[in-house]
């Protein structure tokens, strides 16, 4: 989670930038997500059992909470393949995802998957997220 958020932060804010939701870098957020009984959590592994990412979704509400791919595995089709599998398992589901406004790479990824931008969610005077739906 830390690697994925900081990778995006560096693209927008510059080399060495570290930025994400509260608790993303000290394990607090990961523990909270993993202990949430209302979401399904999936770890993404390669065939050699190497951990490359994490997906947390609220199936009942169609909410994609976290979709993190380790930075050295980005642009290798892993995210696309993972999402294709989720849609195969839940074919009729309508999905929503929230991603940082600054994360243009994420925006392009979700749009490539067929998501459409449906709104914006401000967090404070400097931080906002965009909402996408499919």
C-alpha positions as CSV (number, residue, x, y, z in Angstrom):
1,X,0.0,0.0,0.0
2,X,2.8,2.4,0.9
3,X,4.7,1.7,-2.3
4,X,1.6,2.2,-4.5
5,X,0.5,5.5,-2.9
6,X,4.1,6.9,-2.8
7,X,4.6,5.9,-6.5
8,X,1.6,8.1,-7.5
9,X,2.7,10.9,-5.2
10,X,6.1,11.0,-6.8
11,X,4.5,11.3,-10.3
12,X,2.6,14.3,-9.2
13,X,4.6,16.0,-6.4
14,X,8.1,15.0,-7.5
15,X,10.9,12.5,-6.5
16,X,10.8,11.5,-2.9
17,X,7.2,12.6,-2.3
18,X,5.2,10.5,0.2
19,X,1.5,11.0,0.3
20,X,-1.6,8.9,0.9
21,X,-4.6,8.6,3.2
22,X,-4.0,8.7,7.0
23,X,-2.3,5.5,8.2
24,X,-1.3,4.3,4.7
25,X,2.4,4.1,5.5
26,X,2.5,2.8,9.1
27,X,0.2,-0.2,8.7
28,X,-2.8,1.4,10.5
29,X,-4.9,1.7,7.3
30,X,-3.9,-1.9,6.2
31,X,-5.0,-3.3,9.5
32,X,-8.2,-1.4,9.4
33,X,-9.0,-2.6,5.9
34,X,-8.1,-6.2,6.6
35,X,-10.3,-6.3,9.8
36,X,-13.3,-4.8,8.0
37,X,-15.8,-7.7,7.8
38,X,-17.9,-5.8,5.2
39,X,-15.3,-6.0,2.5
40,X,-13.6,-8.7,0.5
41,X,-9.8,-8.5,0.4
42,X,-7.8,-10.2,-2.3
43,X,-4.0,-10.4,-2.5
44,X,-2.7,-10.5,-6.0
45,X,0.1,-13.0,-6.7
46,X,2.1,-14.0,-9.8
47,X,2.3,-17.7,-10.6
48,X,5.7,-17.9,-8.7
49,X,3.8,-16.8,-5.6
50,X,5.3,-13.3,-5.6
51,X,2.9,-10.8,-4.0
52,X,2.3,-7.9,-6.4
53,X,-0.8,-6.2,-5.2
54,X,-3.9,-5.9,-3.1
55,X,-7.6,-5.4,-3.8
56,X,-10.3,-4.5,-1.3
57,X,-13.9,-4.3,-2.5
58,X,-17.3,-3.9,-0.8
59,X,-19.3,-6.3,-3.0
60,X,-22.6,-5.5,-1.5
61,X,-22.3,-1.8,-2.3
62,X,-20.2,-2.2,-5.5
63,X,-17.4,-0.1,-4.0
64,X,-13.8,-0.6,-5.0
65,X,-12.0,0.6,-1.9
66,X,-8.4,-0.1,-2.6
67,X,-6.6,-1.4,-5.7
68,X,-2.8,-1.3,-5.2
69,X,-0.2,-2.7,-7.4
70,X,3.5,-2.6,-6.4
71,X,5.3,0.0,-8.4
72,X,7.7,-2.4,-10.1
73,X,4.8,-4.4,-11.5
74,X,2.8,-1.4,-12.9
75,X,2.2,-1.3,-16.7
76,X,2.5,-5.1,-17.0
77,X,-1.2,-5.8,-17.4
78,X,-1.7,-7.2,-13.9
79,X,-4.2,-4.6,-12.9
80,X,-6.2,-5.0,-16.0
81,X,-6.2,-8.8,-15.7
82,X,-7.2,-8.6,-12.0
83,X,-10.1,-6.4,-12.8
84,X,-11.2,-8.7,-15.6
85,X,-11.3,-11.5,-13.1
86,X,-13.4,-9.5,-10.7
87,X,-15.9,-8.7,-13.5
88,X,-16.0,-12.4,-14.5
89,X,-16.8,-13.4,-10.9
90,X,-19.4,-10.6,-10.4
91,X,-20.7,-10.0,-14.0
92,X,-23.8,-7.9,-13.3
93,X,-22.3,-5.7,-10.6
94,X,-22.2,-1.9,-10.9
95,X,-19.0,-0.5,-9.5
96,X,-17.7,2.8,-8.0
97,X,-14.2,3.8,-7.2
98,X,-12.7,6.9,-5.7
99,X,-9.1,8.0,-6.6
100,X,-7.1,11.1,-5.8
101,X,-7.7,14.0,-8.1
102,X,-4.0,14.3,-8.8
103,X,-3.6,10.7,-9.8
104,X,-4.0,11.0,-13.6
105,X,-2.4,7.6,-14.1
106,X,-5.3,6.0,-12.1
107,X,-7.9,8.1,-14.0
108,X,-6.6,6.7,-17.3
109,X,-6.5,3.2,-15.9
110,X,-10.1,3.3,-14.7
111,X,-11.3,4.9,-17.9
112,X,-9.5,2.2,-19.9
113,X,-11.5,-0.4,-17.9
114,X,-14.7,1.4,-18.9
115,X,-15.3,3.5,-15.8
116,X,-16.8,7.0,-16.3
117,X,-16.0,10.0,-14.1
118,X,-19.2,10.9,-12.2
119,X,-18.1,13.5,-9.6
120,X,-15.6,15.0,-7.2
121,X,-15.3,14.6,-3.5
122,X,-13.3,17.4,-1.7
123,X,-11.5,16.5,1.5
124,X,-10.1,19.9,2.4
125,X,-9.1,23.1,0.6
126,X,-6.1,21.3,-1.1
127,X,-7.2,17.7,-1.5
128,X,-9.9,16.1,-3.5
129,X,-10.8,12.7,-5.1
130,X,-12.6,11.9,-8.3
131,X,-15.4,9.4,-8.3
132,X,-15.7,6.9,-11.2
133,X,-18.5,4.4,-11.9
134,X,-19.0,1.4,-14.2
